[in-house]
Amino acid sequence: MKSQPVLRYYGTVNLAGAYVPFIFGCFVECVGFAFRCKSSKDTTLLNPYIIQTVFLLVSPTLYAASIYMIFGRMATLLFAENLMIMPARFNTTIFVIGDVGSLLLQAIGGAMMSKVTSASSGSHLVTAGLFIQIAFFGLFIINEVLFIFKMSKKPTSVSVRYGSWKYLNVALLVNSFLVLIRSIVRAVEFIQGYDGEIASHEWYLYIFDGLPMFLLVLIFIVAFPLINIFRIHEESIQAQQSARFDGTDYPDVEVTSIEEDLASKSE
C-alpha cells in the first residue's frame, strides 16, 4: 500500500528567521546614512567615514540573505524544490554562503579603505565582494525566472490551489533586480576610483544606492501584510489537508516538519 505523506510544515521561528537579516539590514542602512550625513559635514572625522562606508556597503547583503531564505522556504512549501537549478537541500545554503562571503569582503575592504596605506587593497576587496554579489544575484535571478516558467509548465498541487506565491515571488524578483542594479553601480564606482565620475558626484550614491534600497524596503513593508512566507505556509498546510492534495508531487515525504526532513537527509 502506498504511504500517504504526512503534513509538511516549518516551525514559526524558522519562518520568522527569514526576515531577521532584512530587519537588521534596515537598521544598518539607517545608521550608515546617518553617519554619511555626519561625515559629509566634517570630512576630517575618520570614524563616521569608516562606519558609513562599511554599513552602506554591507546592508544590501543582509537584504539579499532574506530574499534567498524566503525564496527557499517558499519553494519547499510549494513542493517544488525540483524546479530549481540546483539541488534543493543546497539551494539556499549556497546562495547564503556566497552572500556571507561578499559581506565579509566588503566589510573588511571598507574598513581598510579608511587608511591611506591600505586604501587601494581595501578598494580591491570591496570590488571583489561586489562582483561576487553580482554573480550570485545574477544566478539567483535566473533561478527565480526559471522557477516561474517551470511552475507554469508543471504546477504542483499546492501552487494550483493558491496563487499568493506568485505575488511573493514577483516581489522577491523585483527586489533582486534592485540589489543587482545597486551592486553593479557600486562596482563601477570602485573600479573608477576616488576620482571617477560616480565617486566625484554625491547624487549617484542617493540615486543608485539609497533609492533602490529604499524601494526594496518599501516593497517588503507594503507587501508583508498581503503576501509573506507565513501566508504561503498557511496555504500550503491547507492544501495538504484538502482532498485535492494526494502527495504525488512529493511522494516520499515521511516526516512531520521541514527541520526533520533536512536532518534526515543530512545523515
N, C-alpha and C positions, 0 to 999 in steps of 0.2 A: 504493500500500500504506500502511495506517495505521501511523504510527510508534509504537513501544512506548516509553512513558515510562521513563526510567532511574531509578535509585534516588534518592529524595529523603531527605536527612538534614541534621542540624545538626552542627557541629563541637562537640567536647567543651567547649571554652572558652565557646562561645556558650550551651550548655545550663547550664553552671555559673554563668555570669554572671547568670542569672535569680535566683539565690539570694544573690548578693553584697549587694544592698540589705537583704535580710532579716537577714543576719548583722551588717551594720553597724548596722541598726536595733536589734538586741538589745543591742549594746554601748552605743549612745546611750541607750537606755531605762534600762539599769542605772546608767550614770553619772548620768542625770537623777534617779533615785530616791535615789541615794547623796547627791547634793548637796541633794536635798529634805530628807532627814533632817538633814543638817548645817545647813541654813538654818532648819529649824524649831526647832533647839536654840539658835540665836543669830540672831534676826531683824535684828540690826544689821549683819550681814555682807552686803555688796552682791554680791560675785562669785558666791557659792554660789546666791544667789537668781536671778541672771541665767542661770547655767548650767542650773539645774533648770527654770526657766521655758521656755527655748529648747529644751532637749533633750527634755523631756517633750511639747512641742508637735510637734516635727518627726519624732520616731521613728516614729509611725504612718504618716507619708507614705512612709517607707522601706519599711515592710512592704507598703504599697499598691503601690509600684513593682514589688516581686517578684511580687505577685499578678497584676498586669497582664501582666508579661513571661511568667510561667509559662502563663497562660491563652492568650496569643497563640501561643506555641510549640506548645501542645497542639493548638489548633485547626488550625494549619498541618500538624502531623504526622498529623492525622486527615483531611487533605484536605477540611476543612470550613470554609474561610475564607468561603465564600459564604453561610454560615448566620449570620454576624454582622451587626449592624445598620449597619455602616459598611464602606467598602472595606477589604479585608484588609491591604493594604500600609500603610494609615494607622492601623489599629485600635490597635495597641499604642502607636505613636508619639503619637497624640492623647491617650490616657489618661495616658501618662508626662509629656507636656508639661503637662497640667493638674495632675498631681501635683507636678511641679517648681515650677510657679507657686504652688501652695498652700504648698509647703515654704518658698519664699523669703519670701512674705508673712508667714507665721507666725514665721519666724526673725527677720526684720527687726523685726516688730512686738513680738516677745518681748523683743528687746534694747532697743527704745525704751521699753518699759514700766518699765525699771529707773530711768529719770529722771523726776522729777516733771513737768518742763516738757513732756515728750513722751509721758507715760503714756497720755493719752487717745487721741492719734493712734495710738500703738502698739496699744492695745486694739482700735481700729477696723480696723487692718491684720490683726491676728490673726483677728478675727471674719470679715473678708472672705476670708482664707485658708481658714478652716474651712468657710465656705459654698461656696467653690469645690470643696473636697474633698468635701463632701456632694453637690453637684451631679454631679460626675464619678463618684463612687461609686454614686450612685443610678442613673445611666445605665449604669454597668458591671454592676450587679446585674441590671438589665433585660436587658442583653446576654447575661449568663450564663443567666438563666432562659429567654429565647427560644432560646438555643443548645440547651439541653437539650430543649425542646419540639420544635424543628425537627429535631434529630438523631433523635428518636424517630419522626418522620414520614418523614424522608429520611436514613436511615443511610448511611454510606459503607462501602466495602469494608474499611477498617481498623477502623472502630468496631464493626462487627458481629462481627469475628473476636476482638476482645479487649474486655474491659469495665473495665479498670483506669482508663481516662479518666473514667468516671462517678464513681468514688470520689474521684479527684483534683479533679474539678470541684465536687463537694459540699463538700470541704474548703475549696476556694477561696471558694465561695459563703458558707459559714458564717463564714469569716474576714472576708469583705467586710462582712457584717452586723455583726460585732463592731466593725470600724473605723467603720462608719456610725453605730452607736449611740454610740460614744465621741465622735465628731465633733459629733453633734447636741447632746449634753450639754455639751461644752466650748463650743460656740457659744452656747448658752443662758446658760452661766456668764458669758461676756464681755458678752453683751447686758445681763444683770442688773447687772453692775458689781461693784466690790470689796465692796459692802455687800449684795449679793444672797444669796439662800438657798444657792446652791451654793458660792460663794466663801467664805462665812462658816462652812462646815462641812467639815472636813478629810475626813470619811468619803466624801463624794461623789467626791473625786479617786480614792480607792482602789477604790470600788465600780464607778464608771462610766468610769474611765480605766485604773487599774492592773489590775483584774481582767479586763476584756475583752482587754487586750493580753497579759496572762499566758496566758489561754486560747488566744489566737491563736498565741503562741509554742509552747505545749504541743501544739497540733494540728499545727503544722509539724513539730516534732521527733518526735512519736509516729508521725505518718503517713509521714514521709520513708522509713523502711526498707521500707514496704509499697507506698506509692504516691508516685511522684515523676516528674518530667519525663524522667529518664533511662530509667525503665522504659517510659514511653509511647513514647519514642524507639526503644527496642529492639523493642517490639511492633510499631511502625509499620514498621520495616525488615523484620521477619519477615513481616508481612502483605504487604508489597510484593514480597517474594521468593517468596511462595507462588503456587501456580497459581490461587488464588481471586481474586487481585488482578489486574485487567485494565486498570487505568488509566482506567476510564470516569468516575470521579469527578473526575478532573483530567487530561483527555486531552492537554493541550498542554504538559505538563512536558517540557522538553528539556535540563535541567541536572542536575548531579550533587549539588548541595547547595543549602540554603536561601539561604546567603550569595550564591551565584552567581545564584540566581533573583532575589533582591531587587536585586542590582546590575544585572542585565539590564533589570529593569522601570524602574529609575530613569534609564536612558539615554534 
